[in-house]
């Protein structure tokens, strides 16, 4: 199956999520607004970091489920804005948007309080799945069961068979990912993460799919972060396998 989740999802994937986006470029603002609203999110856009900090302060952290933070902006850059928002709302995920995806930039983003970052120009599918990873998937488990059932309506036996194959094929992947990470073999990670990305999408484990995508990309770009991402991916896969096993036992 080569179709993307966006092609097959019967309902918007970000319904009920309010995103605050700090972005000064008008074209980027239009793209973000269109992508996120299409997926059902509520979106507020400000054009600099200072305005983002003021909006979180005024509305309160509970008003937003996630912040998208451009790095280079007038008034206040994304690093400083993220630092100030993180200080008052440490549980509010902040995703940096940057044209530089190098290790130094990634470290600087994390040091400022950002949960992660996404490269510009933004890939809409990667953005949606990353937002789900830090919002929906944290609240509702690792698999979107309603979406899976809607994808294969009236095919309960097929879904159970699909889940069984997922457990059988992906259980060894946990150890394989950790072995590559422990060995420091960045290049070996992409061939492991790539099929996991596809398998995760097929069972609507959207957060796992997004993490596998990030891990694969980091590996192919020879980024040192690929090693820590591989370990994170192994842990996330363990959680997904456990959830699938509980579902099959019920």
C-alpha positions in Angstrom: 0.0 0.0 0.0 1.6 3.2 -1.2 -1.1 5.8 -0.4 -0.4 8.3 2.3 -2.4 8.6 5.5 -3.8 11.9 4.1 -5.2 10.1 1.1 -7.0 7.5 3.2 -8.0 9.2 6.4 -11.8 9.7 6.5 -11.6 12.5 9.0 -9.3 15.4 9.8 -6.4 14.3 12.0 -6.0 17.5 14.1 -9.5 18.1 15.2 -9.7 19.7 18.6 -6.1 20.9 18.6 -5.3 24.6 18.9 -1.9 25.6 17.4 -0.1 28.9 18.0 2.2 29.6 15.1 4.9 32.2 15.2 5.9 33.0 11.6 6.8 36.3 9.9 6.8 35.3 6.3 3.3 35.8 4.7 3.6 32.9 2.3 4.6 30.5 5.1 1.7 31.8 7.1 -0.7 31.0 4.3 0.6 27.5 3.9 0.5 26.8 7.6 -3.0 28.1 8.0 -4.2 26.1 5.0 -2.6 22.8 6.0 -3.6 22.9 9.7 -7.2 24.1 9.1 -7.7 21.4 6.4 -6.8 18.9 9.1 -9.3 20.3 11.6 -6.9 22.3 13.8 -7.7 25.8 15.2 -4.8 28.1 14.3 -3.6 31.4 15.6 -0.7 33.1 13.8 1.5 35.8 15.1 4.4 37.3 13.1 7.2 37.5 15.8 8.5 35.8 18.9 7.5 38.5 21.3 3.9 38.3 20.1 3.9 34.6 20.7 5.1 35.0 24.3 2.5 37.6 24.9 -0.2 35.5 23.4 0.6 32.5 25.7 0.9 34.8 28.7 -2.5 36.5 28.0 -4.5 33.4 26.9 -2.8 31.0 29.4 -0.9 27.8 28.4 -4.1 25.7 28.4 -5.3 27.7 25.4 -2.9 25.9 23.1 -1.9 22.3 22.6 1.2 23.1 20.6 3.4 26.0 19.4 5.1 26.2 16.0 8.1 28.5 16.3 10.0 30.0 13.4 13.6 30.7 14.3 14.5 33.9 12.5 11.9 36.6 13.2 11.9 40.3 14.0 11.3 41.7 17.4 12.4 38.4 19.1 13.9 35.3 17.6 12.5 31.8 18.1 15.1 30.7 20.6 14.4 33.5 23.0 10.6 33.2 22.5 10.8 29.4 23.1 12.9 29.9 26.3 10.3 32.3 27.7 7.3 30.2 26.8 8.9 27.0 28.1 9.7 28.8 31.4 6.0 29.6 32.0 4.5 26.5 30.3 7.0 23.6 30.5 4.4 21.0 29.3 3.5 23.0 26.2 5.3 21.4 23.2 7.2 23.8 21.0 8.3 22.7 17.5 11.0 24.8 15.9 10.9 25.6 12.2 14.3 26.0 10.7 16.1 25.9 7.3 19.2 24.6 9.1 18.8 21.0 10.2 22.4 20.5 11.4 23.3 19.0 14.7 24.3 22.4 16.2 21.0 23.9 15.3 19.1 20.9 16.7 21.0 21.2 20.0 20.3 25.0 20.2 16.6 24.4 19.6 16.4 21.8 22.4 18.5 24.0 24.7 15.9 26.8 24.3 13.0 24.5 25.4 11.8 23.2 22.0 10.6 19.6 22.0 12.0 19.1 18.4 12.3 20.9 15.1 11.2 20.5 11.5 13.1 21.6 8.4 11.9 24.2 6.0 10.4 24.2 3.5 7.7 22.4 5.5 6.5 19.0 4.4 2.8 19.1 5.2 2.5 15.4 5.9 5.5 15.4 8.2 4.2 18.4 10.0 0.8 16.9 10.7 2.3 13.7 12.0 4.8 15.5 14.1 2.0 17.6 15.7 0.0 14.4 16.3 3.0 12.9 18.0 3.2 15.7 20.5 -0.5 16.1 21.0 -3.0 13.4 20.0 -0.7 10.4 20.4 0.3 11.5 23.9 -3.3 11.6 25.0 -4.9 8.7 23.1 -2.2 6.0 22.9 -0.1 5.1 20.0 -2.7 3.9 17.5 -5.7 5.8 16.1 -8.1 2.8 16.5 -11.2 4.7 15.2 -9.3 5.7 12.0 -8.0 2.1 11.6 -11.5 0.7 11.8 -12.8 3.4 9.4 -10.0 2.5 7.0 -11.1 -1.1 6.9 -14.9 -1.0 7.7 -16.5 -4.2 8.7 -13.2 -6.1 8.4 -12.4 -6.9 12.1 -10.8 -10.2 11.2 -8.6 -8.6 8.6 -7.5 -5.9 11.2 -6.6 -8.6 13.7 -4.5 -10.4 11.1 -2.8 -7.1 10.1 -2.0 -6.4 13.8 -0.7 -10.0 14.2 1.7 -9.5 11.2 2.8 -6.2 12.7 3.8 -7.8 15.9 5.5 -10.7 14.2 7.5 -8.6 11.7 8.3 -5.6 14.0 9.2 -7.2 17.3 12.8 -7.9 16.2 13.1 -4.3 15.1 13.4 -3.1 18.6 16.6 -4.9 19.2 17.9 -4.1 15.7 17.4 -0.4 16.2 19.1 -0.4 19.6 22.1 -2.5 18.3 22.6 0.1 15.5 22.4 3.0 17.9 24.7 1.4 20.5 27.2 0.6 17.7 27.1 4.2 16.5 26.2 3.0 13.0 24.2 5.9 11.7 24.0 4.6 8.2 22.4 1.3 9.3 19.4 3.1 10.9 17.6 4.3 7.7 17.1 0.8 6.2 15.5 -0.3 9.6 13.3 2.8 10.0 12.1 2.9 6.4 9.9 -0.3 6.5 8.8 0.6 10.0 7.5 3.9 8.8 5.3 2.1 6.2 4.1 -0.5 8.6 3.2 2.0 11.2 1.2 4.1 8.7 -0.8 1.0 7.7 -2.0 0.4 11.2 -2.6 4.1 11.8 0.2 4.4 14.4 0.7 7.9 13.2 3.1 9.2 15.9 5.3 6.2 15.4 5.3 6.7 11.7 6.3 10.4 12.1 9.2 9.4 14.4 10.3 6.7 12.0 10.3 9.3 9.2 12.5 11.7 11.3 14.8 8.9 12.2 15.2 7.7 8.6 15.8 11.3 7.4 18.4 11.9 10.1 20.2 8.7 9.2 20.3 9.4 5.4 21.7 12.9 6.2 24.3 11.4 8.4 23.1 13.5 11.4 24.5 12.4 14.8 20.9 12.9 16.2 20.0 9.7 14.3 21.5 7.6 17.1 19.3 9.1 19.8 16.3 9.1 17.5 16.9 5.3 16.9 16.8 4.7 20.6 13.6 6.8 20.9 12.1 5.0 18.0 12.8 1.6 19.6 11.1 2.7 22.9 8.1 4.0 21.0 7.9 0.8 19.0 7.9 -1.2 22.2 4.9 0.8 23.4 3.1 0.3 20.2 3.7 -3.5 20.2 2.4 -3.6 23.8 -0.7 -1.7 22.8 -1.3 -4.0 19.8 -0.9 -7.1 22.0 -3.4 -5.8 24.5 -5.9 -5.2 21.7 -5.4 -8.7 20.4 -6.0 -10.2 23.8 -9.2 -8.2 24.4 
